[in-house]
C-alpha cells in the first residue's frame, strides 16, 4: 500500500486504466454505463488531486519487474469527516482481499489522524460493494435516485473510538 502522487501523465494513465476496468464492472452490475469514473481523463484526475488523496495497492507478480497497480482508493476530507471518493480493484484481482485492505488502511490511518466518521456511496444494485462496506461497519444513511433513474446508496461509519 502506498500513496499515489500521480505527478506524471504515465502515472495517471496507469490509474485510469485500473479505474476504467473496475468501474466498467460496476456499470454492468448497476445497469448504467454513464457513471462519472468512466468519463475521467488526465485533466479530470489532475483536477481531483486538489481535493482527493490517492493510495494504491501494488502487486509484483513472478517474472515481473514493474509492480501492477491492482487496486486504488481515494479520499477527501471535510473537517473530521473522510469521504471515500473512489474504490477500485482490477477485475483480474477481484476476490483477493484488495478492497478490504484498502479500506482497512484508510480507516486505520485516518482514525489516527482524528477522523470521526467515514462516508461512501455506491450504486444500490452493487451488492458486492454493499456487502464490503457493511463488513466494515458502514450503515445506510440515504438512498437516492439520480437521472436517469439510477439508485445510489450513501453509507456512513463512525470512527472506531466513536463505536464504544
DSSP file (Angstrom, degrees, kcal/mol; ACC not computed):
  #  RESIDUE AA STRUCTURE BP1 BP2  ACC     N-H-->O    O-->H-N    N-H-->O    O-->H-N    TCO  KAPPA ALPHA  PHI   PSI    X-CA   Y-CA   Z-CA
    1    1 A X              0   0    0      0, 0.0     2,-0.3     0, 0.0    56,-0.2   0.000 360.0 360.0 360.0 129.8    0.0    0.0    0.0
    2    2 A X  E     -A   56   0A   0     54,-2.1    54,-3.4     2,-0.0     2,-0.2  -0.997 360.0 -98.0-150.9 155.2    1.4    3.4   -0.9
    3    3 A X  E     -A   55   0A   0     -2,-0.3     2,-0.6    52,-0.3    52,-0.3  -0.501  34.4-141.8 -68.7 137.1    0.4    6.9   -1.5
    4    4 A X  E     -A   54   0A   0     50,-2.8    50,-0.6    -2,-0.2    -1,-0.0  -0.917  17.9-176.7-104.1 117.6    0.0    7.7   -5.2
    5    5 A X        -     0   0    0     -2,-0.6    -1,-0.1    48,-0.1    50,-0.0   0.736  17.8-157.1 -87.2 -23.3    1.2   11.2   -6.1
    6    6 A X        +     0   0    0      1,-0.1    43,-0.1     5,-0.1    -2,-0.1   0.902  34.5 151.3  50.4  53.7    0.2   10.9   -9.8
    7    7 A X        +     0   0    0      4,-0.0     2,-0.3     5,-0.0    -1,-0.1   0.731  53.2  55.0 -87.8 -23.7    2.6   13.6  -10.9
    8    8 A X  S  > S-     0   0    0      1,-0.1     4,-2.2     0, 0.0     5,-0.2  -0.756  82.6-120.9-111.1 158.1    3.2   12.3  -14.5
    9    9 A X  H  > S+     0   0    0     -2,-0.3     4,-2.9     1,-0.2     5,-0.2   0.873 115.0  58.2 -59.0 -36.7    0.8   11.5  -17.3
   10   10 A X  H  > S+     0   0    0      2,-0.2     4,-1.8     1,-0.2    -1,-0.2   0.912 106.8  46.7 -61.3 -43.2    2.1    7.9  -17.2
   11   11 A X  H  > S+     0   0    0      2,-0.2     4,-1.9     1,-0.2    -1,-0.2   0.905 113.7  48.4 -65.4 -41.1    1.1    7.5  -13.6
   12   12 A X  H  X S+     0   0    0     -4,-2.2     4,-3.0     1,-0.2    -2,-0.2   0.909 109.5  52.1 -66.4 -41.4   -2.3    9.0  -14.2
   13   13 A X  H  X S+     0   0    0     -4,-2.9     4,-2.3     1,-0.2    -1,-0.2   0.860 106.8  54.1 -63.0 -34.7   -2.8    6.7  -17.2
   14   14 A X  H  X S+     0   0    0     -4,-1.8     4,-1.7    -5,-0.2    -1,-0.2   0.921 111.5  44.7 -63.5 -44.0   -1.9    3.7  -15.1
   15   15 A X  H  X S+     0   0    0     -4,-1.9     4,-3.1     1,-0.2    -2,-0.2   0.927 112.3  52.0 -64.9 -45.0   -4.6    4.8  -12.6
   16   16 A X  H  X S+     0   0    0     -4,-3.0     4,-2.9     1,-0.2     5,-0.2   0.869 105.7  54.6 -61.9 -37.2   -7.1    5.5  -15.4
   17   17 A X  H  X S+     0   0    0     -4,-2.3     4,-1.9     2,-0.2    -1,-0.2   0.930 112.9  42.9 -61.0 -45.2   -6.6    2.0  -16.9
   18   18 A X  H  X S+     0   0    0     -4,-1.7     4,-2.6     2,-0.2     5,-0.2   0.933 114.0  51.5 -63.2 -47.2   -7.4    0.5  -13.5
   19   19 A X  H  X S+     0   0    0     -4,-3.1     4,-3.0     1,-0.2     5,-0.3   0.912 110.2  47.8 -60.2 -45.4  -10.3    2.8  -12.9
   20   20 A X  H  X S+     0   0    0     -4,-2.9     4,-1.6     1,-0.2    -1,-0.2   0.919 112.8  48.3 -63.4 -43.4  -11.9    2.0  -16.3
   21   21 A X  H  X S+     0   0    0     -4,-1.9     4,-0.9    -5,-0.2    -2,-0.2   0.917 117.3  42.3 -62.7 -42.9  -11.5   -1.7  -15.9
   22   22 A X  H >X S+     0   0    0     -4,-2.6     4,-1.4     1,-0.2     3,-0.6   0.939 115.6  45.8 -70.6 -48.9  -13.0   -1.6  -12.4
   23   23 A X  H 3X S+     0   0    0     -4,-3.0     4,-2.7     1,-0.2    -1,-0.2   0.706 102.0  65.8 -74.9 -18.6  -15.9    0.8  -13.0
   24   24 A X  H 3X S+     0   0    0     -4,-1.6     4,-1.9    -5,-0.3    -1,-0.2   0.887 102.6  50.0 -63.3 -37.1  -16.9   -1.0  -16.2
   25   25 A X  H <X S+     0   0    0     -4,-0.9     4,-2.4    -3,-0.6    -2,-0.2   0.926 110.9  47.7 -66.3 -44.5  -17.8   -3.9  -13.9
   26   26 A X  H  X S+     0   0    0     -4,-1.4     4,-2.8     1,-0.2     5,-0.3   0.924 109.5  53.9 -61.9 -42.6  -19.8   -1.6  -11.6
   27   27 A X  H  X>S+     0   0    0     -4,-2.7     5,-2.0     1,-0.2     4,-1.0   0.899 110.1  47.3 -58.0 -40.6  -21.6   -0.1  -14.6
   28   28 A X  H  <5S+     0   0    0     -4,-1.9    -1,-0.2     3,-0.2    -2,-0.2   0.912 111.7  50.7 -66.5 -42.3  -22.6   -3.5  -15.8
   29   29 A X  H  <5S+     0   0    0     -4,-2.4    -2,-0.2     1,-0.2    -1,-0.2   0.918 117.4  38.0 -62.1 -44.8  -23.8   -4.5  -12.3
   30   30 A X  H  <5S-     0   0    0     -4,-2.8    -1,-0.2     2,-0.2    -2,-0.2   0.551 107.9-123.0 -88.4  -5.8  -26.0   -1.4  -11.8
   31   31 A X  T  <5S+     0   0    0     -4,-1.0     2,-0.3    -5,-0.3    -3,-0.2   0.841  78.3 104.7  72.1  33.4  -27.1   -1.4  -15.4
   32   32 A X      < -     0   0    0     -5,-2.0     3,-0.4    -6,-0.2    -2,-0.2  -0.912  43.3-176.2-149.6 115.7  -25.9    2.2  -16.1
   33   33 A X        +     0   0    0     -2,-0.3    -6,-0.1     1,-0.2    -5,-0.1   0.242  69.5  80.8-101.2  15.2  -22.8    2.9  -18.2
   34   34 A X        +     0   0    0     -7,-0.1    -1,-0.2     3,-0.0     2,-0.2  -0.048  58.1 143.3-108.0  31.2  -22.7    6.7  -17.8
   35   35 A X    >   -     0   0    0     -3,-0.4     3,-1.9   -12,-0.1     4,-0.4  -0.480  60.0-116.3 -75.1 144.1  -21.1    6.8  -14.3
   36   36 A X  G >> S+     0   0    0      1,-0.3     3,-2.2     2,-0.2     4,-0.6   0.813 108.7  62.0 -51.7 -41.3  -18.6    9.6  -13.8
   37   37 A X  G 34 S+     0   0    0      1,-0.3     3,-0.5     2,-0.2    -1,-0.3   0.770  98.7  58.6 -61.3 -21.2  -15.5    7.5  -13.2
   38   38 A X  G <4 S+     0   0    0     -3,-1.9    -1,-0.3     1,-0.2    -2,-0.2   0.601 103.9  52.6 -79.7  -9.6  -15.8    6.1  -16.8
   39   39 A X  T <4 S+     0   0    0     -3,-2.2    -1,-0.2    -4,-0.4    -2,-0.2   0.508  83.7 117.6-100.1  -7.6  -15.6    9.7  -18.1
   40   40 A X     <  +     0   0    0     -4,-0.6     2,-0.2    -3,-0.5   -20,-0.0  -0.222  34.4 169.6 -64.8 150.7  -12.4   10.7  -16.4
   41   41 A X     >  -     0   0    0      1,-0.0     4,-2.1     0, 0.0     5,-0.2  -0.782  54.3 -73.3-141.4-173.6   -9.3   11.6  -18.3
   42   42 A X  H  > S+     0   0    0     -2,-0.2     4,-2.5     1,-0.2     5,-0.2   0.918 128.4  51.0 -56.3 -46.9   -5.9   13.1  -17.4
   43   43 A X  H  > S+     0   0    0      1,-0.2     4,-2.2     2,-0.2    -1,-0.2   0.913 111.0  47.3 -60.7 -41.7   -7.3   16.6  -16.9
   44   44 A X  H  > S+     0   0    0      2,-0.2     4,-2.2     1,-0.2    -1,-0.2   0.853 112.2  49.6 -71.2 -32.5  -10.1   15.5  -14.5
   45   45 A X  H  X S+     0   0    0     -4,-2.1     4,-1.6     2,-0.2    -1,-0.2   0.922 110.1  51.1 -69.1 -42.4   -7.7   13.3  -12.5
   46   46 A X  H  < S+     0   0    0     -4,-2.5     4,-0.3    -5,-0.2    -2,-0.2   0.913 111.5  48.6 -57.9 -41.3   -5.3   16.3  -12.2
   47   47 A X  H >< S+     0   0    0     -4,-2.2     3,-1.5     1,-0.2     4,-0.3   0.901 107.4  55.1 -64.3 -41.5   -8.3   18.4  -11.0
   48   48 A X  H >X S+     0   0    0     -4,-2.2     4,-2.9     1,-0.3     3,-1.8   0.801  92.3  72.4 -62.9 -29.1   -9.3   15.7   -8.5
   49   49 A X  T 3< S+     0   0    0     -4,-1.6    -1,-0.3     1,-0.3    -2,-0.2   0.709  85.6  67.3 -61.5 -19.0   -5.8   15.8   -7.0
   50   50 A X  T <4 S+     0   0    0     -3,-1.5    -1,-0.3    -4,-0.3    -2,-0.2   0.790 121.5  14.0 -69.7 -26.9   -6.7   19.2   -5.5
   51   51 A X  T <4 S+     0   0    0     -3,-1.8    26,-0.4    -4,-0.3     2,-0.4   0.560 117.3  70.0-124.7 -15.0   -9.2   17.6   -3.2
   52   52 A X     <  -     0   0    0     -4,-2.9     2,-0.5    24,-0.1    24,-0.2  -0.866  58.3-151.7-114.3 143.0   -8.5   13.8   -3.2
   53   53 A X  E     - B   0  75A   0     22,-2.7    22,-2.1    -2,-0.4     2,-0.4  -0.953  20.5-151.0-108.7 128.7   -5.6   11.8   -1.8
   54   54 A X  E     -AB   4  74A   0    -50,-0.6   -50,-2.8    -2,-0.5     2,-0.4  -0.794  13.4-174.0-106.8 141.9   -4.9    8.5   -3.7
   55   55 A X  E     -AB   3  73A   0     18,-2.7    18,-2.2    -2,-0.4     2,-0.3  -0.978  11.0-152.8-129.6 145.1   -3.5    5.3   -2.4
   56   56 A X  E     -AB   2  72A   0    -54,-3.4   -54,-2.1    -2,-0.4     2,-0.6  -0.896  13.5-144.2-123.0 151.6   -2.5    2.2   -4.4
   57   57 A X  E     - B   0  71A   0     14,-3.0    13,-2.1    -2,-0.3    14,-1.3  -0.952  28.2-165.2-110.1 111.1   -2.3   -1.5   -3.8
   58   58 A X  E     - B   0  69A   0     -2,-0.6     2,-0.4    11,-0.2    11,-0.2  -0.796   9.0-168.9-105.5 140.1    0.7   -2.8   -5.9
   59   59 A X  E     - B   0  68A   0      9,-2.5     9,-3.6    -2,-0.4     2,-0.7  -0.994  10.0-155.9-127.2 129.8    1.4   -6.4   -6.7
   60   60 A X        -     0   0    0     -2,-0.4     2,-0.2     7,-0.3     7,-0.1  -0.922  19.4-158.2-104.3 113.2    4.7   -7.7   -8.2
   61   61 A X    >   -     0   0    0     -2,-0.7     3,-2.2     5,-0.3    -2,-0.0  -0.528  34.7 -76.8 -89.0 156.2    3.9  -11.0   -9.9
   62   62 A X  T 3  S+     0   0    0      1,-0.3    -1,-0.1    -2,-0.2     3,-0.1  -0.216 119.6  14.8 -52.9 134.9    6.6  -13.6  -10.7
   63   63 A X  T 3  S+     0   0    0      1,-0.3     2,-0.5    -3,-0.1    -1,-0.3   0.487 100.6 119.8  79.8   3.0    8.7  -12.6  -13.6
   64   64 A X    <   -     0   0    0     -3,-2.2    -1,-0.3     1,-0.2     3,-0.1  -0.858  42.1-173.4-104.9 132.6    7.5   -9.0  -13.5
   65   65 A X  S    S+     0   0    0     -2,-0.5     2,-0.4     1,-0.1    -1,-0.2   0.865  75.5  55.3 -87.4 -41.6    9.9   -6.1  -12.9
   66   66 A X  S    S-     0   0    0      1,-0.0    -5,-0.3    -6,-0.0    -1,-0.1  -0.792  90.7-119.9 -95.2 129.3    7.3   -3.4  -12.6
   67   67 A X        -     0   0    0     -2,-0.4     2,-0.4    -7,-0.1    -7,-0.3  -0.333  25.1-122.1 -66.3 151.8    4.6   -3.8  -10.0
   68   68 A X  E     -B   59   0A   0     -9,-3.6    -9,-2.5    -4,-0.1     2,-1.3  -0.787  13.7-127.7 -93.8 134.2    1.0   -3.9  -11.1
   69   69 A X  E     +B   58   0A   0     -2,-0.4   -11,-0.2   -11,-0.2     3,-0.1  -0.715  38.4 169.2 -79.5  98.4   -1.5   -1.4   -9.8
   70   70 A X  E     +     0   0A   0    -13,-2.1    20,-2.8    -2,-1.3     2,-0.3   0.732  59.4   0.0 -87.6 -24.5   -4.1   -3.9   -8.7
   71   71 A X  E     -BC  57  89A   0    -14,-1.3   -14,-3.0    18,-0.2     2,-0.3  -0.987  58.6-171.3-159.2 161.7   -6.3   -1.5   -6.7
   72   72 A X  E     -BC  56  88A   0     16,-2.6    16,-2.9    -2,-0.3     2,-0.3  -0.989   4.2-165.6-156.0 157.1   -6.6    2.0   -5.5
   73   73 A X  E     -BC  55  87A   0    -18,-2.2   -18,-2.7    -2,-0.3     2,-0.4  -0.990   5.8-161.9-141.4 145.8   -8.7    4.2   -3.2
   74   74 A X  E     -BC  54  86A   0     12,-2.3    11,-2.0    -2,-0.3    12,-1.3  -0.983   9.2-173.3-129.9 147.8   -9.1    8.0   -3.0
   75   75 A X  E     -BC  53  84A   0    -22,-2.1   -22,-2.7    -2,-0.4     2,-0.3  -0.921   9.7-159.8-133.5 158.1  -10.4   10.0   -0.1
   76   76 A X  E     - C   0  83A   0      7,-2.0     7,-2.6    -2,-0.3     2,-0.4  -0.936  15.4-137.1-131.7 160.2  -11.3   13.6    0.7
   77   77 A X  E     + C   0  82A   0    -26,-0.4     2,-0.3    -2,-0.3     5,-0.2  -0.913  19.8 177.5-120.3 144.2  -11.6   15.4    4.0
   78   78 A X  E >  S- C   0  81A   0      3,-2.3     3,-1.9    -2,-0.4     2,-0.4  -0.800  73.6 -59.3-140.5  98.1  -14.1   17.8    5.4
   79   79 A X  T 3  S-     0   0    0     -2,-0.3    -1,-0.1     1,-0.3     0, 0.0  -0.515 121.2 -16.6  61.7-120.2  -13.2   18.6    9.0
   80   80 A X  T 3  S+     0   0    0     -2,-0.4    36,-3.1    -3,-0.1    37,-1.5   0.235 117.6  99.6 -98.6  12.9  -13.3   15.2   10.8
   81   81 A X  E <   -Cd  78 117A   0     -3,-1.9    -3,-2.3    34,-0.2     2,-0.5  -0.881  55.8-161.1-105.2 127.9  -15.3   13.5    8.0
   82   82 A X  E     -Cd  77 118A   0     35,-2.5    37,-2.4    -2,-0.5     2,-0.5  -0.930   4.2-160.0-108.6 125.3  -13.5   11.3    5.5
   83   83 A X  E     -Cd  76 119A   0     -7,-2.6    -7,-2.0    -2,-0.5     2,-0.9  -0.911  14.7-139.5-105.1 126.5  -15.3   10.5    2.2
   84   84 A X  E     +Cd  75 120A   0     35,-3.1    37,-0.5    -2,-0.5    -9,-0.3  -0.771  25.7 178.2 -80.7 110.7  -14.2    7.6    0.2
   85   85 A X  E     +     0   0A   0    -11,-2.0     2,-0.4    -2,-0.9    -1,-0.2   0.860  62.6  11.4 -84.4 -39.3  -14.4    9.1   -3.3
   86   86 A X  E     +C   74   0A   0    -12,-1.3   -12,-2.3     2,-0.0     2,-0.4  -0.999  54.2 179.2-143.2 139.6  -13.2    6.1   -5.4
   87   87 A X  E     +C   73   0A   0     -2,-0.4     2,-0.4   -14,-0.2   -14,-0.2  -0.952  19.8 167.4-139.6 121.5  -12.5    2.5   -4.6
   88   88 A X  E     -C   72   0A   0    -16,-2.9   -16,-2.6    -2,-0.4     2,-0.4  -0.995  18.6-178.6-142.7 140.8  -11.3    0.3   -7.5
   89   89 A X  E     -C   71   0A   0     -2,-0.4   -18,-0.2   -18,-0.2     2,-0.1  -0.999  37.2-112.3-133.9 134.5   -9.8   -3.1   -8.0
   90   90 A X    >   -     0   0    0    -20,-2.8     3,-2.9    -2,-0.4     4,-0.2  -0.448  28.1-122.5 -64.6 136.5   -8.8   -4.5  -11.4
   91   91 A X  G >  S+     0   0    0      1,-0.3     3,-1.3     2,-0.2    -1,-0.1   0.784 110.7  66.0 -52.6 -29.4  -11.1   -7.4  -12.3
   92   92 A X  G 3  S+     0   0    0      1,-0.3    -1,-0.3   -22,-0.0    -2,-0.1   0.700 107.8  41.5 -64.1 -16.7   -8.1   -9.7  -12.6
   93   93 A X  G X  S+     0   0    0     -3,-2.9     3,-0.8   -23,-0.2     5,-0.4   0.178  83.0 134.9-118.8  15.8   -7.6   -9.3   -8.9
   94   94 A X  T <   +     0   0    0     -3,-1.3    -3,-0.0     1,-0.2    -4,-0.0  -0.271  67.9  23.7 -60.3 152.5  -11.2   -9.5   -7.6
   95   95 A X  T 3  S+     0   0    0      1,-0.1    -1,-0.2     0, 0.0    -4,-0.0   0.765  90.6 106.8  63.9  30.7  -11.9  -11.7   -4.5
   96   96 A X  S <  S-     0   0    0     -3,-0.8    -2,-0.1     0, 0.0    -1,-0.1   0.240  95.1-104.1-119.0  10.6   -8.3  -11.4   -3.2
   97   97 A X  S  > S+     0   0    0      3,-0.0     4,-2.2    -4,-0.0     5,-0.1   0.582  82.6 127.2  82.0   9.5   -9.0   -9.0   -0.3
   98   98 A X  H  > S+     0   0    0     -5,-0.4     4,-2.5     2,-0.2     5,-0.2   0.938  73.0  47.1 -68.3 -47.1   -7.5   -5.9   -2.0
   99   99 A X  H  > S+     0   0    0      1,-0.2     4,-2.5     2,-0.2     5,-0.2   0.913 113.2  50.5 -60.7 -41.7  -10.6   -3.7   -1.5
  100  100 A X  H  > S+     0   0    0      1,-0.2     4,-2.8     2,-0.2    -1,-0.2   0.911 110.1  49.8 -61.8 -42.5  -10.7   -4.8    2.2
  101  101 A X  H  X S+     0   0    0     -4,-2.2     4,-2.3     2,-0.2    -2,-0.2   0.903 110.6  50.1 -63.0 -41.2   -7.0   -4.0    2.6
  102  102 A X  H  X S+     0   0    0     -4,-2.5     4,-2.1     2,-0.2    -2,-0.2   0.934 114.0  43.9 -63.3 -46.4   -7.5   -0.6    1.0
  103  103 A X  H  X S+     0   0    0     -4,-2.5     4,-2.9     2,-0.2     5,-0.2   0.938 113.1  51.4 -64.9 -46.1  -10.5    0.3    3.3
  104  104 A X  H  X S+     0   0    0     -4,-2.8     4,-2.4     1,-0.2     5,-0.2   0.902 110.4  49.9 -58.1 -41.8   -8.7   -1.1    6.4
  105  105 A X  H  X S+     0   0    0     -4,-2.3     4,-2.7    -5,-0.2     5,-0.3   0.937 113.0  45.4 -61.9 -47.5   -5.6    1.0    5.7
  106  106 A X  H  X S+     0   0    0     -4,-2.1     4,-3.0     2,-0.2     5,-0.3   0.931 113.4  49.0 -63.8 -46.5   -7.7    4.2    5.2
  107  107 A X  H  X S+     0   0    0     -4,-2.9     4,-2.3     2,-0.2     5,-0.2   0.943 115.4  43.9 -60.4 -48.3   -9.8    3.7    8.3
  108  108 A X  H  X S+     0   0    0     -4,-2.4     4,-1.9    -5,-0.2    -2,-0.2   0.950 117.6  44.2 -62.7 -49.7   -6.8    3.0   10.5
  109  109 A X  H  X S+     0   0    0     -4,-2.7     4,-1.1    -5,-0.2    -2,-0.2   0.932 116.6  45.1 -61.1 -47.6   -4.7    5.8    9.1
  110  110 A X  H  <>S+     0   0    0     -4,-3.0     5,-2.8    -5,-0.3    -1,-0.2   0.832 109.3  54.9 -72.4 -31.9   -7.4    8.4    9.2
  111  111 A X  H ><5S+     0   0    0     -4,-2.3     3,-1.5    -5,-0.3    -1,-0.2   0.908 106.6  52.6 -64.2 -39.9   -8.7    7.4   12.7
  112  112 A X  H 3<5S+     0   0    0     -4,-1.9    -1,-0.2     1,-0.3    -2,-0.2   0.803 108.1  52.1 -63.3 -27.9   -5.1    8.0   13.9
  113  113 A X  T 3<5S-     0   0    0     -4,-1.1    -1,-0.3    -5,-0.2    -2,-0.2   0.390 131.4 -92.8 -89.9   2.9   -5.3   11.4   12.3
  114  114 A X  T < 5 +     0   0    0     -3,-1.5    -3,-0.2     1,-0.2    -2,-0.1   0.584  63.3 163.9 103.2  11.1   -8.6   12.3   14.0
  115  115 A X      < -     0   0    0     -5,-2.8    -1,-0.2     1,-0.2   -34,-0.2  -0.396  17.9-170.3 -62.9 136.9  -11.3   11.2   11.7
  116  116 A X        +     0   0    0    -36,-3.1    43,-3.1     1,-0.3     2,-0.3   0.715  65.8   1.9 -99.5 -28.4  -14.7   11.0   13.4
  117  117 A X  E     -dE  81 158A   0    -37,-1.5   -35,-2.5    41,-0.3     2,-0.4  -0.991  59.1-138.2-157.7 164.3  -16.6    9.3   10.6
  118  118 A X  E     -dE  82 157A   0     39,-3.0    39,-2.3    -2,-0.3     2,-0.4  -0.944  13.4-165.2-127.4 144.1  -16.4    7.9    7.1
  119  119 A X  E     +dE  83 156A   0    -37,-2.4   -35,-3.1    -2,-0.4     2,-0.3  -0.976  11.6 166.8-130.7 143.1  -18.8    8.2    4.2
  120  120 A X  E     -dE  84 155A   0     35,-2.0    35,-3.7    -2,-0.4     2,-0.3  -0.983  14.6-157.5-151.8 148.4  -19.0    6.3    0.9
  121  121 A X  E     + E   0 154A   0    -37,-0.5     2,-0.3    -2,-0.3    33,-0.2  -0.947  16.2 163.9-126.7 150.1  -21.6    6.0   -1.8
  122  122 A X  E     - E   0 153A   0     31,-2.0    31,-3.0    -2,-0.3     2,-0.1  -0.965  48.7 -72.3-152.8 166.4  -22.2    3.2   -4.4
  123  123 A X  E >   - E   0 152A   0     -2,-0.3     3,-2.2    29,-0.2    29,-0.3  -0.448  42.3-129.9 -61.6 133.4  -24.9    2.1   -6.8
  124  124 A X  T 3  S+     0   0    0     27,-2.8    -1,-0.1     1,-0.3    28,-0.1   0.723 108.1  54.1 -61.4 -21.8  -27.7    0.5   -4.8
  125  125 A X  T 3  S+     0   0    0     26,-0.4     2,-1.9     1,-0.1    -1,-0.3   0.466  79.5 100.5 -89.9  -1.9  -27.6   -2.6   -7.1
  126  126 A X    <>  +     0   0    0     -3,-2.2     4,-2.3     1,-0.2     3,-0.4  -0.527  46.5 170.7 -85.5  75.4  -23.8   -3.1   -6.5
  127  127 A X  H  > S+     0   0    0     -2,-1.9     4,-2.8     1,-0.2     5,-0.2   0.841  70.5  56.9 -59.8 -38.8  -24.2   -5.9   -3.9
  128  128 A X  H  > S+     0   0    0      1,-0.2     4,-1.8     2,-0.2    -1,-0.2   0.925 111.7  43.7 -59.5 -41.2  -20.5   -6.9   -3.7
  129  129 A X  H  > S+     0   0    0     -3,-0.4     4,-2.6     2,-0.2     5,-0.2   0.916 113.2  51.3 -68.0 -42.5  -19.6   -3.3   -2.7
  130  130 A X  H  X S+     0   0    0     -4,-2.3     4,-2.5     1,-0.2    -2,-0.2   0.926 110.2  48.9 -60.7 -45.4  -22.5   -3.0   -0.3
  131  131 A X  H  X S+     0   0    0     -4,-2.8     4,-1.9     1,-0.2    -1,-0.2   0.890 110.9  51.7 -62.0 -39.0  -21.5   -6.2    1.4
  132  132 A X  H  X S+     0   0    0     -4,-1.8     4,-1.0    -5,-0.2    -2,-0.2   0.951 111.4  45.5 -61.8 -50.5  -17.9   -5.0    1.7
  133  133 A X  H ><>S+     0   0    0     -4,-2.6     5,-2.3     1,-0.2     3,-0.6   0.899 111.1  52.9 -63.0 -40.2  -18.9   -1.7    3.3
  134  134 A X  H ><5S+     0   0    0     -4,-2.5     3,-1.8     1,-0.2    -1,-0.2   0.868 102.7  58.5 -64.3 -35.3  -21.3   -3.4    5.7
  135  135 A X  H 3<5S+     0   0    0     -4,-1.9    -1,-0.2     1,-0.3    -2,-0.2   0.803 104.9  52.4 -62.0 -27.5  -18.5   -5.7    6.8
  136  136 A X  T <<5S-     0   0    0     -4,-1.0    -1,-0.3    -3,-0.6    -2,-0.2   0.258 127.8 -99.0 -92.5  11.8  -16.6   -2.6    7.8
  137  137 A X  T < 5S+     0   0    0     -3,-1.8    21,-0.3     1,-0.3     2,-0.2   0.585  71.8 148.9  86.2   9.8  -19.4   -1.3    9.9
  138  138 A X      < -     0   0    0     -5,-2.3     2,-0.3    -6,-0.2    -1,-0.3  -0.570  27.5-162.6 -75.4 140.6  -20.9    1.1    7.3
  139  139 A X  E     -F  156   0A   0     17,-2.7    17,-2.4    -2,-0.2     2,-0.2  -0.923  28.3 -93.5-124.4 152.3  -24.7    1.6    7.6
  140  140 A X  E     +F  155   0A   0     -2,-0.3    15,-0.2    15,-0.2     3,-0.1  -0.417  42.5 166.8 -65.2 129.9  -27.1    3.0    5.1
  141  141 A X  E     +     0   0A   0     13,-3.2     2,-0.3     1,-0.4    14,-0.2   0.644  64.9   2.0-110.9 -30.0  -27.8    6.7    5.6
  142  142 A X  E     -F  154   0A   0     12,-1.6    12,-3.2     2,-0.0     2,-0.4  -0.966  48.7-160.7-162.7 139.0  -29.5    7.6    2.4
  143  143 A X  E     +F  153   0A   0     -2,-0.3     2,-0.3    10,-0.2    10,-0.2  -0.995  28.0 164.6-120.5 130.1  -30.9    6.1   -0.8
  144  144 A X  E     -F  152   0A   0      8,-2.5     8,-3.4    -2,-0.4     2,-0.4  -0.947  30.6-124.9-144.1 162.9  -31.5    8.5   -3.6
  145  145 A X  E     -F  151   0A   0     -2,-0.3     2,-0.3     6,-0.2     6,-0.2  -0.912  18.1-167.3-114.7 135.1  -32.1    8.4   -7.4
  146  146 A X  E >>  -F  150   0A   0      4,-2.9     4,-2.6    -2,-0.4     3,-1.3  -0.892  44.4 -51.6-115.6 150.9  -30.1   10.3  -10.0
  147  147 A X  T 34 S+     0   0    0     -2,-0.3    -1,-0.0     1,-0.3     0, 0.0  -0.336 124.1  31.2 -58.6 139.8  -31.2   10.7  -13.6
  148  148 A X  T 34 S-     0   0    0     -3,-0.0    -1,-0.3  -116,-0.0    -3,-0.0  -0.481 127.0 -79.0-100.2  59.9  -32.0    8.6  -15.5
  149  149 A X  T <4 S+     0   0    0     -3,-1.3     2,-0.5     1,-0.3    -2,-0.2   0.720  75.2 152.2  94.8  23.7  -33.4    6.6  -12.5
  150  150 A X  E  <  - F   0 146A   0     -4,-2.6    -4,-2.9   -26,-0.0     2,-0.4  -0.763  37.9-138.0 -89.3 128.6  -30.2    5.1  -11.1
  151  151 A X  E     - F   0 145A   0     -2,-0.5   -27,-2.8    -6,-0.2   -26,-0.4  -0.736  20.5-171.9 -90.5 129.7  -30.4    4.4   -7.4
  152  152 A X  E     -EF 123 144A   0     -8,-3.4    -8,-2.5    -2,-0.4     2,-0.4  -0.903   9.0-151.9-117.8 148.9  -27.4    5.3   -5.2
  153  153 A X  E     -EF 122 143A   0    -31,-3.0   -31,-2.0    -2,-0.3     2,-0.5  -0.983   3.4-153.7-123.0 130.8  -26.8    4.4   -1.5
  154  154 A X  E     -EF 121 142A   0    -12,-3.2   -13,-3.2    -2,-0.4   -12,-1.6  -0.891  14.0-164.8-102.7 132.1  -24.7    6.5    0.9
  155  155 A X  E     -EF 120 140A   0    -35,-3.7   -35,-2.0    -2,-0.5     2,-0.3  -0.821   2.8-163.0-114.3 153.4  -23.2    4.7    3.8
  156  156 A X  E     -EF 119 139A   0    -17,-2.4   -17,-2.7    -2,-0.3     2,-0.4  -0.982   5.8-174.5-136.6 148.6  -21.7    6.1    7.0
  157  157 A X  E     -E  118   0A   0    -39,-2.3   -39,-3.0    -2,-0.3   -19,-0.1  -0.981  19.9-134.7-142.6 127.7  -19.4    4.7    9.6
  158  158 A X  E     -E  117   0A   0     -2,-0.4   -41,-0.3   -21,-0.3     5,-0.1  -0.429  39.8 -91.3 -74.1 158.7  -18.3    6.3   12.9
  159  159 A X    >>  -     0   0    0    -43,-3.1     3,-1.4     1,-0.1     4,-0.8  -0.309  40.9-106.9 -61.6 155.0  -14.6    6.0   13.8
  160  160 A X  H >> S+     0   0    0      1,-0.3     3,-1.2     2,-0.2     4,-0.7   0.876 122.0  56.7 -54.4 -40.6  -13.8    3.0   16.0
  161  161 A X  H 34 S+     0   0    0      1,-0.3     3,-0.4     2,-0.2    -1,-0.3   0.784 104.6  53.6 -63.1 -26.0  -13.4    5.3   19.0
  162  162 A X  H <4 S+     0   0    0     -3,-1.4    -1,-0.3     1,-0.2    -2,-0.2   0.649  96.5  67.7 -81.3 -15.9  -17.0    6.5   18.4
  163  163 A X  H <<        0   0    0     -3,-1.2    -1,-0.2    -4,-0.8    -2,-0.2   0.739 360.0 360.0 -76.0 -22.6  -18.3    2.9   18.4
  164  164 A X     <        0   0    0     -4,-0.7    -1,-0.2    -3,-0.4    -2,-0.1   0.493 360.0 360.0 -70.7 360.0  -17.6    2.4   22.1
